[in-house]
Amino acid sequence: MLDITHKSNTLRIAVAQAIVQVSKQETIQAIEEGTVPKGDVFSMAKAAGLLGVKKTWEMMPDCHPLPIEFTGIEYAIEGLNVIISVTVKTIYKTGVEVEAMHGASIVALTLYDMLKPIDKGVEINNIKLLSKKGGKSDWKDKFRKDLTASVIVCSDTISAGQKEDRAGLAICEKLKTFDVTIENYSIIPDELNLIQAEVSKSKNKHDLLIFTGGTGMSVRDVTPDAVRPLLDREMAGVMEAARSYGQERTPFSMLSRGVAGTAGRTVVLTLPGSTKGASETMDALFPALLHIFKIIGGGRHD
Protein backbone atom coordinates (compact mmCIF):
# COMPACT_ATOMS: atom_id res chain seq x y z
CA MET A 1 0.00 0.00 0.00
CA LEU A 2 1.16 3.53 -0.72
CA ASP A 3 2.34 5.67 2.18
CA ILE A 4 -0.29 8.36 2.81
CA THR A 5 0.91 9.45 6.26
CA HIS A 6 2.11 12.80 4.84
CA LYS A 7 -1.37 13.70 3.59
CA SER A 8 -3.96 15.76 5.42
CA ASN A 9 -7.60 14.84 5.97
CA THR A 10 -9.86 16.67 3.52
CA LEU A 11 -13.41 16.21 2.30
CA ARG A 12 -13.35 13.56 -0.42
CA ILE A 13 -16.29 12.96 -2.76
CA ALA A 14 -16.59 10.55 -5.67
CA VAL A 15 -19.52 9.80 -7.98
CA ALA A 16 -19.54 6.62 -10.06
CA GLN A 17 -21.99 5.22 -12.57
CA ALA A 18 -22.96 1.83 -13.91
CA ILE A 19 -25.61 0.97 -16.49
CA VAL A 20 -27.63 -2.22 -16.55
CA GLN A 21 -29.31 -2.84 -19.89
CA VAL A 22 -32.24 -5.23 -20.10
CA SER A 23 -33.46 -6.80 -23.32
CA LYS A 24 -37.20 -6.20 -23.11
CA GLN A 25 -39.71 -3.68 -21.80
CA GLU A 26 -41.41 -6.35 -19.71
CA THR A 27 -38.34 -6.46 -17.46
CA ILE A 28 -38.54 -2.74 -16.80
CA GLN A 29 -42.25 -3.11 -16.06
CA ALA A 30 -41.54 -5.91 -13.56
CA ILE A 31 -38.95 -3.73 -11.80
CA GLU A 32 -41.33 -0.78 -11.56
CA GLU A 33 -44.30 -2.88 -10.43
CA GLY A 34 -42.28 -4.93 -7.93
CA THR A 35 -43.12 -8.27 -9.52
CA VAL A 36 -39.57 -9.61 -9.97
CA PRO A 37 -39.60 -13.11 -8.39
CA LYS A 38 -36.49 -12.49 -6.29
CA GLY A 39 -38.02 -9.44 -4.61
CA ASP A 40 -37.62 -5.66 -4.55
CA VAL A 41 -34.78 -5.18 -7.02
CA PHE A 42 -33.79 -1.63 -6.14
CA SER A 43 -33.88 -2.11 -2.36
CA MET A 44 -31.89 -5.34 -2.46
CA ALA A 45 -29.30 -3.90 -4.86
CA LYS A 46 -28.94 -0.77 -2.72
CA ALA A 47 -28.24 -2.85 0.39
CA ALA A 48 -25.64 -4.85 -1.53
CA GLY A 49 -24.08 -1.65 -2.85
CA LEU A 50 -23.74 -0.18 0.63
CA LEU A 51 -21.90 -3.29 1.76
CA GLY A 52 -19.76 -3.19 -1.37
CA VAL A 53 -18.64 0.36 -0.67
CA LYS A 54 -17.72 -0.40 2.95
CA LYS A 55 -15.85 -3.60 2.07
CA THR A 56 -13.85 -2.25 -0.86
CA TRP A 57 -10.57 -2.33 1.09
CA GLU A 58 -11.12 -6.04 1.82
CA MET A 59 -11.38 -6.82 -1.90
CA MET A 60 -8.78 -4.49 -3.41
CA PRO A 61 -5.25 -5.26 -2.14
CA ASP A 62 -3.90 -1.71 -2.47
CA CYS A 63 -6.94 0.15 -1.08
CA HIS A 64 -6.66 1.72 2.37
CA PRO A 65 -9.34 1.06 4.98
CA LEU A 66 -11.12 4.36 5.50
CA PRO A 67 -14.23 5.73 7.21
CA ILE A 68 -17.20 5.89 4.86
CA GLU A 69 -19.28 8.82 6.08
CA PHE A 70 -21.93 8.88 3.35
CA THR A 71 -23.09 6.63 0.53
CA GLY A 72 -25.94 7.61 -1.73
CA ILE A 73 -27.35 5.21 -4.35
CA GLU A 74 -29.80 6.45 -6.95
CA TYR A 75 -31.51 4.90 -9.97
CA ALA A 76 -32.90 6.29 -13.20
CA ILE A 77 -34.65 4.36 -15.95
CA GLU A 78 -34.09 5.47 -19.53
CA GLY A 79 -35.63 3.16 -22.08
CA LEU A 80 -34.16 -0.29 -21.44
CA ASN A 81 -31.33 1.09 -19.32
CA VAL A 82 -31.20 1.25 -15.54
CA ILE A 83 -28.67 3.96 -14.71
CA ILE A 84 -27.04 3.54 -11.30
CA SER A 85 -25.35 6.48 -9.57
CA VAL A 86 -23.27 5.99 -6.43
CA THR A 87 -21.95 8.92 -4.39
CA VAL A 88 -19.43 8.31 -1.61
CA LYS A 89 -18.09 10.89 0.88
CA THR A 90 -15.46 10.83 3.60
CA ILE A 91 -13.07 13.15 5.38
CA TYR A 92 -9.77 11.34 5.07
CA LYS A 93 -6.29 11.34 3.55
CA THR A 94 -7.13 9.48 0.35
CA GLY A 95 -9.96 9.48 -2.14
CA VAL A 96 -13.02 7.27 -2.50
CA GLU A 97 -13.10 6.77 -6.27
CA VAL A 98 -12.57 3.02 -6.07
CA GLU A 99 -15.16 2.70 -3.32
CA ALA A 100 -17.75 4.47 -5.46
CA MET A 101 -16.95 2.36 -8.53
CA HIS A 102 -16.94 -0.84 -6.49
CA GLY A 103 -20.32 0.08 -5.04
CA ALA A 104 -21.73 0.77 -8.51
CA SER A 105 -20.37 -2.57 -9.71
CA ILE A 106 -21.97 -4.48 -6.83
CA VAL A 107 -25.32 -2.75 -7.41
CA ALA A 108 -25.14 -3.67 -11.09
CA LEU A 109 -24.22 -7.28 -10.35
CA THR A 110 -27.09 -7.57 -7.88
CA LEU A 111 -29.51 -6.23 -10.48
CA TYR A 112 -28.14 -8.75 -12.97
CA ASP A 113 -28.54 -11.60 -10.52
CA MET A 114 -32.11 -10.67 -9.62
CA LEU A 115 -33.23 -10.07 -13.20
CA LYS A 116 -31.63 -13.03 -14.96
CA PRO A 117 -34.52 -15.43 -14.17
CA ILE A 118 -36.87 -13.25 -16.21
CA ASP A 119 -34.43 -11.80 -18.76
CA LYS A 120 -31.52 -13.75 -20.24
CA GLY A 121 -30.30 -10.72 -22.17
CA VAL A 122 -29.30 -8.47 -19.27
CA GLU A 123 -25.95 -6.70 -19.73
CA ILE A 124 -23.77 -4.53 -17.50
CA ASN A 125 -22.23 -1.55 -19.27
CA ASN A 126 -20.19 1.60 -18.67
CA ILE A 127 -18.95 1.32 -15.11
CA LYS A 128 -17.03 4.57 -14.73
CA LEU A 129 -16.08 7.44 -12.47
CA LEU A 130 -18.13 10.56 -13.16
CA SER A 131 -16.43 12.99 -10.79
CA LYS A 132 -14.12 13.29 -7.80
CA LYS A 133 -13.26 16.02 -5.33
CA GLY A 134 -10.76 16.40 -2.53
CA GLY A 135 -7.03 16.39 -1.90
CA LYS A 136 -4.26 18.48 -3.40
CA SER A 137 -5.22 17.59 -6.96
CA ASP A 138 -8.16 20.00 -6.55
CA TRP A 139 -5.67 22.85 -6.24
CA LYS A 140 -3.59 21.94 -9.28
CA ASP A 141 -3.26 24.77 -11.81
CA LYS A 142 -5.41 27.13 -9.70
CA PHE A 143 -2.61 29.39 -8.56
CA ARG A 144 -0.44 32.00 -10.21
CA LYS A 145 2.69 30.78 -11.93
CA ASP A 146 4.73 33.95 -11.43
CA LEU A 147 5.18 33.85 -7.65
CA THR A 148 8.69 34.28 -6.24
CA ALA A 149 10.30 33.25 -2.97
CA SER A 150 13.29 33.88 -0.76
CA VAL A 151 14.39 30.99 1.48
CA ILE A 152 16.59 31.82 4.46
CA VAL A 153 18.32 29.20 6.61
CA CYS A 154 18.90 30.45 10.17
CA SER A 155 21.63 28.37 11.78
CA ASP A 156 24.87 29.12 13.60
CA THR A 157 26.37 25.73 12.77
CA ILE A 158 25.38 25.69 9.09
CA SER A 159 26.53 29.27 8.50
CA ALA A 160 29.87 28.35 10.13
CA GLY A 161 30.27 25.41 7.75
CA GLN A 162 29.99 22.81 10.50
CA LYS A 163 26.88 21.22 9.01
CA GLU A 164 25.23 21.08 5.61
CA ASP A 165 21.80 22.53 5.02
CA ARG A 166 19.06 20.12 4.08
CA ALA A 167 15.92 21.81 5.38
CA GLY A 168 16.29 24.91 3.21
CA LEU A 169 16.94 22.83 0.12
CA ALA A 170 13.91 20.67 0.90
CA ILE A 171 11.76 23.81 1.10
CA CYS A 172 13.10 25.00 -2.25
CA GLU A 173 12.27 21.68 -3.89
CA LYS A 174 8.74 21.74 -2.48
CA LEU A 175 8.19 25.27 -3.77
CA LYS A 176 9.35 24.31 -7.25
CA THR A 177 6.61 21.67 -7.45
CA PHE A 178 4.12 24.54 -7.16
CA ASP A 179 5.88 26.61 -9.84
CA VAL A 180 7.23 29.13 -7.33
CA THR A 181 10.52 30.67 -8.50
CA ILE A 182 13.33 30.69 -5.91
CA GLU A 183 15.01 34.07 -6.36
CA ASN A 184 17.11 33.95 -3.21
CA TYR A 185 18.50 31.19 -1.01
CA SER A 186 20.77 32.27 1.85
CA ILE A 187 22.26 30.95 5.06
CA ILE A 188 22.69 33.25 8.04
CA PRO A 189 23.52 32.75 11.74
CA ASP A 190 20.88 32.98 14.45
CA GLU A 191 21.22 36.73 14.86
CA LEU A 192 18.13 38.85 15.43
CA ASN A 193 19.39 41.83 13.43
CA LEU A 194 20.36 39.69 10.42
CA ILE A 195 16.96 37.98 10.41
CA GLN A 196 15.19 41.33 10.52
CA ALA A 197 17.39 42.61 7.70
CA GLU A 198 16.15 39.73 5.52
CA VAL A 199 12.55 40.75 6.18
CA SER A 200 13.34 44.32 5.16
CA LYS A 201 15.11 43.17 1.98
CA SER A 202 12.28 40.86 0.90
CA LYS A 203 9.31 43.05 1.83
CA ASN A 204 7.32 43.75 -1.34
CA LYS A 205 10.15 42.24 -3.41
CA HIS A 206 9.36 38.56 -3.04
CA ASP A 207 5.93 37.00 -2.65
CA LEU A 208 7.13 34.49 -0.09
CA LEU A 209 9.84 34.81 2.54
CA ILE A 210 10.44 31.51 4.31
CA PHE A 211 12.81 31.13 7.24
CA THR A 212 13.85 27.70 8.45
CA GLY A 213 15.45 27.30 11.86
CA GLY A 214 15.37 29.13 15.15
CA THR A 215 11.74 28.38 16.04
CA GLY A 216 12.43 26.23 19.09
CA MET A 217 13.09 26.96 22.76
CA SER A 218 16.89 27.25 22.96
CA VAL A 219 18.51 30.58 23.84
CA ARG A 220 19.68 31.09 20.24
CA ASP A 221 16.25 30.35 18.72
CA VAL A 222 15.18 33.92 17.95
CA THR A 223 13.60 33.74 14.50
CA PRO A 224 9.96 34.27 15.62
CA ASP A 225 11.05 37.03 18.00
CA ALA A 226 12.86 38.82 15.18
CA VAL A 227 10.06 38.43 12.64
CA ARG A 228 6.92 39.09 14.68
CA PRO A 229 7.49 42.85 15.28
CA LEU A 230 7.96 43.40 11.53
CA LEU A 231 4.70 41.77 10.49
CA ASP A 232 1.87 44.04 9.43
CA ARG A 233 -0.68 41.30 10.08
CA GLU A 234 -0.13 37.96 11.77
CA MET A 235 -1.85 34.84 10.44
CA ALA A 236 -2.23 32.69 13.54
CA GLY A 237 -4.29 30.05 11.77
CA VAL A 238 -1.42 29.18 9.43
CA MET A 239 0.90 28.01 12.16
CA GLU A 240 -1.98 26.49 14.11
CA ALA A 241 -2.56 24.28 11.07
CA ALA A 242 1.14 23.44 10.84
CA ARG A 243 1.43 22.53 14.50
CA SER A 244 -1.76 20.47 14.40
CA TYR A 245 -0.41 18.56 11.38
CA GLY A 246 2.93 18.04 13.08
CA GLN A 247 1.41 17.01 16.41
CA GLU A 248 -0.21 14.03 14.71
CA ARG A 249 3.28 12.88 13.75
CA THR A 250 5.43 13.83 16.76
CA PRO A 251 4.49 15.18 20.21
CA PHE A 252 7.36 17.68 20.03
CA SER A 253 5.56 19.84 17.44
CA MET A 254 3.81 21.69 20.25
CA LEU A 255 7.20 23.22 21.15
CA SER A 256 7.53 25.04 17.85
CA ARG A 257 7.13 28.82 18.15
CA GLY A 258 6.81 29.49 14.43
CA VAL A 259 4.85 32.54 13.28
CA ALA A 260 3.32 33.59 9.97
CA GLY A 261 2.04 36.84 8.60
CA THR A 262 2.40 39.53 5.99
CA ALA A 263 4.98 42.27 5.63
CA GLY A 264 3.54 44.48 2.95
CA ARG A 265 2.55 42.11 0.16
CA THR A 266 5.11 39.52 1.20
CA VAL A 267 3.97 36.43 3.09
CA VAL A 268 6.48 35.53 5.80
CA LEU A 269 6.74 32.05 7.33
CA THR A 270 9.06 30.73 10.04
CA LEU A 271 9.54 26.96 9.80
CA PRO A 272 11.41 24.47 11.99
CA GLY A 273 15.08 23.89 11.26
CA SER A 274 14.97 20.10 11.03
CA THR A 275 14.55 18.66 7.55
CA LYS A 276 11.58 16.58 8.66
CA GLY A 277 9.94 19.48 10.48
CA ALA A 278 10.40 21.85 7.54
CA SER A 279 9.12 19.29 5.01
CA GLU A 280 6.10 18.39 7.10
CA THR A 281 5.20 22.05 7.58
CA MET A 282 5.38 22.57 3.83
CA ASP A 283 3.10 19.55 3.35
CA ALA A 284 0.68 21.00 5.88
CA LEU A 285 0.50 24.47 4.33
CA PHE A 286 0.97 24.08 0.59
CA PRO A 287 -0.53 24.50 -1.88
CA ALA A 288 -3.58 25.86 -0.01
CA LEU A 289 -1.57 28.78 1.42
CA LEU A 290 -1.03 30.10 -2.12
CA HIS A 291 -4.71 31.06 -2.17
CA ILE A 292 -3.71 34.16 -0.19
CA PHE A 293 -2.26 35.72 -3.34
CA LYS A 294 -5.75 35.86 -4.82
CA ILE A 295 -6.58 38.12 -1.88
CA ILE A 296 -3.50 40.29 -1.43
CA GLY A 297 -2.17 40.08 -4.97
CA GLY A 298 1.14 38.62 -5.99
CA GLY A 299 3.37 37.89 -8.92
CA ARG A 300 6.27 39.77 -10.38
CA HIS A 301 7.11 42.99 -8.57
CA ASP A 302 8.40 46.09 -10.32
C-alpha positions in Angstrom: 0.0 0.0 0.0 1.2 3.5 -0.7 2.3 5.7 2.2 -0.3 8.4 2.8 0.9 9.5 6.3 2.1 12.8 4.8 -1.4 13.7 3.6 -4.0 15.8 5.4 -7.6 14.8 6.0 -9.9 16.7 3.5 -13.4 16.2 2.3 -13.4 13.6 -0.4 -16.3 13.0 -2.8 -16.6 10.5 -5.7 -19.5 9.8 -8.0 -19.5 6.6 -10.1 -22.0 5.2 -12.6 -23.0 1.8 -13.9 -25.6 1.0 -16.5 -27.6 -2.2 -16.5 -29.3 -2.8 -19.9 -32.2 -5.2 -20.1 -33.5 -6.8 -23.3 -37.2 -6.2 -23.1 -39.7 -3.7 -21.8 -41.4 -6.4 -19.7 -38.3 -6.5 -17.5 -38.5 -2.7 -16.8 -42.2 -3.1 -16.1 -41.5 -5.9 -13.6 -38.9 -3.7 -11.8 -41.3 -0.8 -11.6 -44.3 -2.9 -10.4 -42.3 -4.9 -7.9 -43.1 -8.3 -9.5 -39.6 -9.6 -10.0 -39.6 -13.1 -8.4 -36.5 -12.5 -6.3 -38.0 -9.4 -4.6 -37.6 -5.7 -4.6 -34.8 -5.2 -7.0 -33.8 -1.6 -6.1 -33.9 -2.1 -2.4 -31.9 -5.3 -2.5 -29.3 -3.9 -4.9 -28.9 -0.8 -2.7 -28.2 -2.8 0.4 -25.6 -4.8 -1.5 -24.1 -1.7 -2.9 -23.7 -0.2 0.6 -21.9 -3.3 1.8 -19.8 -3.2 -1.4 -18.6 0.4 -0.7 -17.7 -0.4 2.9 -15.9 -3.6 2.1 -13.9 -2.2 -0.9 -10.6 -2.3 1.1 -11.1 -6.0 1.8 -11.4 -6.8 -1.9 -8.8 -4.5 -3.4 -5.2 -5.3 -2.1 -3.9 -1.7 -2.5 -6.9 0.1 -1.1 -6.7 1.7 2.4 -9.3 1.1 5.0 -11.1 4.4 5.5 -14.2 5.7 7.2 -17.2 5.9 4.9 -19.3 8.8 6.1 -21.9 8.9 3.4 -23.1 6.6 0.5 -25.9 7.6 -1.7 -27.3 5.2 -4.4 -29.8 6.4 -6.9 -31.5 4.9 -10.0 -32.9 6.3 -13.2 -34.7 4.4 -15.9 -34.1 5.5 -19.5 -35.6 3.2 -22.1 -34.2 -0.3 -21.4 -31.3 1.1 -19.3 -31.2 1.3 -15.5 -28.7 4.0 -14.7 -27.0 3.5 -11.3 -25.4 6.5 -9.6 -23.3 6.0 -6.4 -22.0 8.9 -4.4 -19.4 8.3 -1.6 -18.1 10.9 0.9 -15.5 10.8 3.6 -13.1 13.1 5.4 -9.8 11.3 5.1 -6.3 11.3 3.5 -7.1 9.5 0.4 -10.0 9.5 -2.1 -13.0 7.3 -2.5 -13.1 6.8 -6.3 -12.6 3.0 -6.1 -15.2 2.7 -3.3 -17.8 4.5 -5.5 -16.9 2.4 -8.5 -16.9 -0.8 -6.5 -20.3 0.1 -5.0 -21.7 0.8 -8.5 -20.4 -2.6 -9.7 -22.0 -4.5 -6.8 -25.3 -2.7 -7.4 -25.1 -3.7 -11.1 -24.2 -7.3 -10.4 -27.1 -7.6 -7.9 -29.5 -6.2 -10.5 -28.1 -8.8 -13.0 -28.5 -11.6 -10.5 -32.1 -10.7 -9.6 -33.2 -10.1 -13.2 -31.6 -13.0 -15.0 -34.5 -15.4 -14.2 -36.9 -13.3 -16.2 -34.4 -11.8 -18.8 -31.5 -13.8 -20.2 -30.3 -10.7 -22.2 -29.3 -8.5 -19.3 -26.0 -6.7 -19.7 -23.8 -4.5 -17.5 -22.2 -1.5 -19.3 -20.2 1.6 -18.7 -19.0 1.3 -15.1 -17.0 4.6 -14.7 -16.1 7.4 -12.5 -18.1 10.6 -13.2 -16.4 13.0 -10.8 -14.1 13.3 -7.8 -13.3 16.0 -5.3 -10.8 16.4 -2.5 -7.0 16.4 -1.9 -4.3 18.5 -3.4 -5.2 17.6 -7.0 -8.2 20.0 -6.6 -5.7 22.8 -6.2 -3.6 21.9 -9.3 -3.3 24.8 -11.8 -5.4 27.1 -9.7 -2.6 29.4 -8.6 -0.4 32.0 -10.2 2.7 30.8 -11.9 4.7 33.9 -11.4 5.2 33.8 -7.7 8.7 34.3 -6.2 10.3 33.3 -3.0 13.3 33.9 -0.8 14.4 31.0 1.5 16.6 31.8 4.5 18.3 29.2 6.6 18.9 30.4 10.2 21.6 28.4 11.8 24.9 29.1 13.6 26.4 25.7 12.8 25.4 25.7 9.1 26.5 29.3 8.5 29.9 28.4 10.1 30.3 25.4 7.7 30.0 22.8 10.5 26.9 21.2 9.0 25.2 21.1 5.6 21.8 22.5 5.0 19.1 20.1 4.1 15.9 21.8 5.4 16.3 24.9 3.2 16.9 22.8 0.1 13.9 20.7 0.9 11.8 23.8 1.1 13.1 25.0 -2.3 12.3 21.7 -3.9 8.7 21.7 -2.5 8.2 25.3 -3.8 9.4 24.3 -7.2 6.6 21.7 -7.4 4.1 24.5 -7.2 5.9 26.6 -9.8 7.2 29.1 -7.3 10.5 30.7 -8.5 13.3 30.7 -5.9 15.0 34.1 -6.4 17.1 34.0 -3.2 18.5 31.2 -1.0 20.8 32.3 1.8 22.3 30.9 5.1 22.7 33.2 8.0 23.5 32.7 11.7 20.9 33.0 14.4 21.2 36.7 14.9 18.1 38.8 15.4 19.4 41.8 13.4 20.4 39.7 10.4 17.0 38.0 10.4 15.2 41.3 10.5 17.4 42.6 7.7 16.2 39.7 5.5 12.6 40.8 6.2 13.3 44.3 5.2 15.1 43.2 2.0 12.3 40.9 0.9 9.3 43.0 1.8 7.3 43.8 -1.3 10.2 42.2 -3.4 9.4 38.6 -3.0 5.9 37.0 -2.6 7.1 34.5 -0.1 9.8 34.8 2.5 10.4 31.5 4.3 12.8 31.1 7.2 13.8 27.7 8.5 15.5 27.3 11.9 15.4 29.1 15.2 11.7 28.4 16.0 12.4 26.2 19.1 13.1 27.0 22.8 16.9 27.3 23.0 18.5 30.6 23.8 19.7 31.1 20.2 16.3 30.4 18.7 15.2 33.9 17.9 13.6 33.7 14.5 10.0 34.3 15.6 11.1 37.0 18.0 12.9 38.8 15.2 10.1 38.4 12.6 6.9 39.1 14.7 7.5 42.9 15.3 8.0 43.4 11.5 4.7 41.8 10.5 1.9 44.0 9.4 -0.7 41.3 10.1 -0.1 38.0 11.8 -1.8 34.8 10.4 -2.2 32.7 13.5 -4.3 30.0 11.8 -1.4 29.2 9.4 0.9 28.0 12.2 -2.0 26.5 14.1 -2.6 24.3 11.1 1.1 23.4 10.8 1.4 22.5 14.5 -1.8 20.5 14.4 -0.4 18.6 11.4 2.9 18.0 13.1 1.4 17.0 16.4 -0.2 14.0 14.7 3.3 12.9 13.8 5.4 13.8 16.8 4.5 15.2 20.2 7.4 17.7 20.0 5.6 19.8 17.4 3.8 21.7 20.2 7.2 23.2 21.2 7.5 25.0 17.9 7.1 28.8 18.1 6.8 29.5 14.4 4.9 32.5 13.3 3.3 33.6 10.0 2.0 36.8 8.6 2.4 39.5 6.0 5.0 42.3 5.6 3.5 44.5 2.9 2.5 42.1 0.2 5.1 39.5 1.2 4.0 36.4 3.1 6.5 35.5 5.8 6.7 32.0 7.3 9.1 30.7 10.0 9.5 27.0 9.8 11.4 24.5 12.0 15.1 23.9 11.3 15.0 20.1 11.0 14.5 18.7 7.6 11.6 16.6 8.7 9.9 19.5 10.5 10.4 21.8 7.5 9.1 19.3 5.0 6.1 18.4 7.1 5.2 22.0 7.6 5.4 22.6 3.8 3.1 19.6 3.3 0.7 21.0 5.9 0.5 24.5 4.3 1.0 24.1 0.6 -0.5 24.5 -1.9 -3.6 25.9 0.0 -1.6 28.8 1.4 -1.0 30.1 -2.1 -4.7 31.1 -2.2 -3.7 34.2 -0.2 -2.3 35.7 -3.3 -5.7 35.9 -4.8 -6.6 38.1 -1.9 -3.5 40.3 -1.4 -2.2 40.1 -5.0 1.1 38.6 -6.0 3.4 37.9 -8.9 6.3 39.8 -10.4 7.1 43.0 -8.6 8.4 46.1 -10.3 
